[in-house]
């Protein structure tokens, strides 16, 4: 299969409409239809069911969509890493670290200071991400290394070192009756119908259905909590960034959160190695 064919197929599979897919790709519809037919013939599988009213994915098509996305991501990652390696060889590029905005702030500050003290340290370019985005940036080559949080982020396919494990707290509006408690349980938080958990956008940018308000970042979330519209269960280290109108109470039965530093196993970057050493040292 050719990269071009995979891009064509992914566009049709995501749009489920040949006209919109052709427009997205900047080509005419007839050559797009021909390319998909040729791909199906070569694979010996029907990928798309077509009627006069709709286009739907077959089971085989769903498999190819998943695999094609991964293959195209890998190609883009290879291109980005190759360009960055070429720049690094001439001293024009540093190391790119992806981390969730507002998370592990104290740990991140210590890490950057510790690495900057290394004799061969290079510039660290920070990518401050939304919820769950740092894993995707590491996989697609936009980042060289990332801070991930288990069990929320997937680390399959990465090399990792554990940095810190901590409990979780529920963040509430200051003055809420539960803020006078030494601790709570998850069931008690779930019963707060007036303070639902927020809804974060998925990979495709859409929000799951549910009663909670939509939030894209910590700034939005903290304002929603302060206004009495939501609550949030988060790692205990979030206390360091809470405003005066917010309070945190430990959640006894919430799973612990482990922060890890992760990087691609095939990385040969000295800068990444130095950053990992500094992280494990602190």
N, C-alpha and C positions, 0 to 999 in steps of 0.2 A: 504494500500500500504506500502511496505517496502522501507527503505532508499536505499537499494541496487537497487531495481527496478527503483526508481527515477533517480539514478545516471546513470544507463544503458540507460534509455530513453533519458535523457538530452544529453548524449554523441552521440547517434544516431541522435537526432533531430538537434544537432549543426553541426555534420559532414555530415549529409544526405548521409551516406555511412556506411553500416554495417561493412565492412572490416576495414576501418579507425577507426571507433568507437571501435571495438574489440581491435585493436592495442593500442589505447589510454588507454583503460581500463586494458590492460594486460591480456585479456582472449581470448579464442577461439571464432570464429564466431558462431558456432552452438548453444552453450548455451545462447549467447546473443540474437539470433533470437528467441529461445524458450521463453526466459524471456519476450521479447516484446509481443509475441503472447499471453502468459498467462495474461499479464497486460491488453491487449486489450479485452480478453475474460472476465476478471473479471469486467472491466469497462463497457462492452457492447458497446464499441465505437472503430471505426477504427481510429488509431492515425497517421498511416503512410501509404501513397499510395506507393506501390512498383511496379516497372516495371523492365524489364531487363536492362534498361538504367539509371534509376534514382529512388531516394527515395525523396518524398515530404511530407510535413506536411499537414494533414487535418486541418479543423477549430478546431475540438476537440483537435487535437495534439498541435496546437498553444496555446490553453488555458492551456493544461497540462504543456507545456514547461514553460510558464510564472509562473504558480503556483508552479511547481517543483523547479524552480530556487529559488523562494522565500522561499520554505520550506527547501531546502538544506542550503541556506544562514542562515536561522534561527537556524538550527541545529548546524552549524559551530560557529555561534555567541554564542549560549548557551555553547558550549564546551570551547571556548576561555574565556568567562566571568567567567565560573565556575573555570577554572584553575587560572585565575588572582585573583579571590576572595579568593581562597585557599592560594595563595602566600601572598596576602595582610594581611590575618589573622595572618601570621607569620612574618609580617614586611618586606617581601622580594620583594614587588611590590609597585610601585607608581601609579600615575594616567596617563593615556595616552591621550594626547590632539592632535587632528588632525586639521591642518589648511593648507590652500593653500599657497604654498611657494611664498614669496614675497608680500602677501596680508596682510593688517592690521598690518604692522610691528610695528608701534608705539604703537598701542593698545595692541598688543601681549606682547611687552616689559613691558608696564605698568602693565598688568595683571599678568605676571610672578613675577614681583617685589612685587606687592600687596599681592599675595598669599604666596610668600616665607616669608613674614612678619607675617603670621598667626602662632600662637603658635603650632598648630597641623598639620602644613603643611608637606606633603610628597613630594617625588621626582616627578617632572612632566617630563614625557618622551614625546618629541615632535615628531609627525609624519608630516613632511613637504610634502605635496601632490601636484600632478598635478591638472589641472583644473577639478573641480567637483569630485575629488576622495575622499575628506574628508567625504562627505555624505555617500558614499559606505562603507568606513572604519568604520563609526559609526554604520551603519546598520548591518554589518557582525561581529561586536564584536572586531575588531582590535583596536578600539579606545573607550574610556569611555565617551569622551566629544569632541565637535568639534566647531569651528567657521565656520558658514555658511553665505552665502550672498544671500539675497533675492533681485530680483526675480529669480536668477539664480539657486540656490540650492533648492531642495524640503525638506520641514520640516515636512511633514505628518508623524504621528506616533512618533514624538519626543516632548518632553517638551522644551520650548525655553524661553529665555529672550532677549529682544532687547537691543543692546548696543550702536549703533550709526547709524544715517541715513545721507547720504551725496549725493551730486550731482556727475555728471560724467564729465570727460574731454576727449578730443581726444588727443592722444599722436602722435606727428609728428616729422619728422627730424628737427633739429634746422635749422633755416633759410628758412623753407618752407613759401610761401606767406601767408598762413593762420595764422602763428604764430604771425603776427602783429595785429591780430584782438583781440578785447576784449572778443568775444564769437562767436560761430558758431551754426548752426542747423544741425540736423542729415541728412537732405536732401543734404546739402553742402558737408558733409563727404562722403555720398554715391556717389556723383558725381566725387570723386577723383579716376578716373580709373587707374591712375598710382600708387595709394597707396591703394590696396584692403585690406579688413579686413583679419586677419589670420584665418586658419582653425585648430581647435583643435580636437584631437582624441576622438572618442566616447567610450562607455563602452567596446566595443569589440576591441579597439585599432586601428580601421580603421578610416581614415579621410573622411569626407563628400566631395562630389564633389563640385568644385567651383574654382573661379579664384585666390583666395588668397593663399599665401604660407603656408606650413605646419609648425606648431610650437608646441612644447611639453612643454615648460616652459618659464618663463619670460626672462631668459638669451638669449635664441634663439630669442624671440620676439623682445627684445630691439635692438639686433644687426640687425635684418631685417629692423626695422623702421629706424635706423640710416643710413643704406645703401640705404634708399629710396625705399624699396620693399614692405612696408606695413604701415598701421596706425592702431590705436587701441583705442576703446572707453572703458574707465576704471573708477573706482571710483576715486574721487579727491585725496584721500589719497595716490595714487600711485606717486604723485609728489615727495614724500620724497625719493624715490629710483631711480629717473630719473638721467641719466648721463648727462654730459655737452653737448653731441651731440643730445639731445632730448629736446622737448618742449611740453607743455600741454596747451590746450585752452579749457575753459568751453563749454560744449554743452548744450544750453539752454533747449531744449525739450527732452533730454534724461531722462529716468525714474530714480528716486533716488534709491540708493542701501542701504539696511539696513543690517548691520552685527548683527547676533544673536549668542548667545552661546546655543548649543543644546545638549541634553543628552537623553537616553532612559527613558521613564516614569516609568519603573519598577526598575530603579537603586536605590539602598539603600547605595551607597558608600558615606561615610563621606567626602572623598577627593573630589569627584565630587561636593558635596554640598558646600564645602568650596571654591572651584574654582569658582562656580557660584556666590556665595556671593561676592567674591572679584571682579569679573567681573562687577556685577551690581553696586558695590560701586564706581568703578572708572568711 
